[in-house]
Amino acid sequence: MTGAHGLVLSAPRGWLWGAAAVAALGVLLGAWRWARGRASGRRRRRPGRLQRVGTVSSLFVYPVKSCQGVAVQRARVTPMGLQSGEMRDRFWLVIKEDGHMVTARQEPRLVLISTGCENGYLTLSAQGMKKLCLPVKLPRKNPVHNCRVFGLDIQGRDCGDEVAQWITTFLNSEPYRLVHFEPSMVPRKSKDIINLFRTTDEVAYHDCSPVLIISEASLEHLNTRLEKKVKIQNFRPNIFVSDCGAFEEDDWEDILIGDVEMKGTVCCGRCILTTVDPDTGVLDRKEPLETLKSYRLCDPSERHIHKSSPLFGRLFAVDKTGTIQVGDPVYKMIE
């Protein structure tokens, strides 16, 4: 090598080999990082292009499972569903004293209880009942119950005697309690309910999926076949979409809304809860379910998943969290 005065100096051969090794290692490390970035991009399924397929017309959060939803203009999409302020989708659950879930399938008048969140408090309101406020962050002394939701175990912290009595009085039922899912608790695996989900897809008290999407056109198409029209509240989606054709959402796989990426996993099989009138809390047991069964049954290859349940709406898992709002375009992500 060359010294400060231009003289050629000899260098130990070991030093030269060491420098070469370091340089080679740098090249390999750079190549590994590049390859890793490429692999990460494939895993995230970055789109080759985006195709607009609709527009978000409404967003709904359902804090208490089977109670009324709250329409919001903007929501955070987390891996476990929509969140607006301290309202998290289906993070509260009515249970029997033995821990089994109670939904509008058993107690249809649950749909008449309106919910909200104000200054750190969950609020419950219903006709003939005094508005009730209970803290979102519950005292640690409140017991944790072992609950059962669609055959799977999950915990919930008891919300107290006052709200338990409030719900029991309104429903005129056996004693029920309200529980809250806390971040430290273990969620249910969507894959344990429907095998098409991934092991990373998790929910609190949802039926099986963090997000349900339905299009306005699908609802309109169904209502052309019904004598008595139904509302979107019969179907309880999180995201209601306009500017697309009827049932086009059935084929949405990877979609982008705002900065949120979601994976369409399976269409939603519907049950008798859809026959509860959201205005009266009366369970019909027939419509719109029977009409849906006349033309919306699954392909025979999927009968092991849906059995005789008709399909309406599509269930999504969350690949990339972020924020969505009413008016956002909905894009299909195309490789």
Steps between C-alpha positions, in 0.01 A plus 500: 500500500608867462632706793455870571800594279409276202730217610376148434474316829468127540192360681463171678327244281257415785376857512425496127308174530304647794404811304384288207292285734334806655419639154353169389294481817364848431391395151331187636327698775371752250369222275332334799330824602381557142364145476337535840329820388377327185366207701334737745337678209360174368374408844321834523371442145576850380276549197624523146199727448183610673149463359232714659198286586292716734469778758454478878149633567469408873713368785361320805648401835308260727650539849266245667436183304139494369419852624452794261792612293646850495540673163835683486663720238850368561646190662831341579529148359695280740589131455193421713249731334381860490566753775364851547641675805448261789230305317634172371295268286344212699726544802204473741282192538183404687536161670300260711622435851676186374701709250318401179442786257158660456419653160189618317449141391390427857398852608381694192430818700875549544487680163292776667782597736695793358865540589759774498817626665541827688806621693629155585158349564297247301136612489188284469154640423162339440136601506363515855849471652725762657818559298786301653870593494775256592875551481687353205795430731357278770634464856747216532296364789218411257513124438605349167255245358578205279256543210386284213449649152399261222661209679832675570630621835580866558519725803318820592516732800168548680352848454321502836163437663333823387525430127418131558176603669429760231526245217305234691222749579472627143489150351282364785722196492701264715801670663752617240833676535713723276870434447778693327791359302830658608824523297683265738249222433548226240282545188325222311657367181287554190652184354346294782158611372555495123813326378548740206632769734870521589649417839573872549135609458342561841178639649346585835123436505435517123345193342826425318642795305627851581318671209176442305438688173169522314407708195196723465421329170480160669247633751299665224502178297369302798228757569364464145409143599347579838146609578620676815827682443790451738768742616874467507463477881360148451845393380732700729796572268798713596547651154212582264613564141335684210591538130522130419271225369299258709713232666822621338652496849482118488806503273711762676824341616765758589361851544630843599292765678682812621830357619341173615561171322256214553471144375163362396484154650149356467142612439283539809249224570186652652287379793167584669648816652436665161125445559495720812325828420751770608215742578278271709731227629260232372648175368323393178704182431404515132589812302736602354660161562260290294527730200878497524492120507307502172792647306807554720607151612868415476670288238478129591879497548459740795206325667729369773557864601156658460267197510151638419578863589454750215780744423478876539809719539867408518730449798843665499819468700732797552844498334601861563345719767412864453208740471196501272218748464167548325563605140822300462535311170522121519768344281573145397872430520609319187838326477 
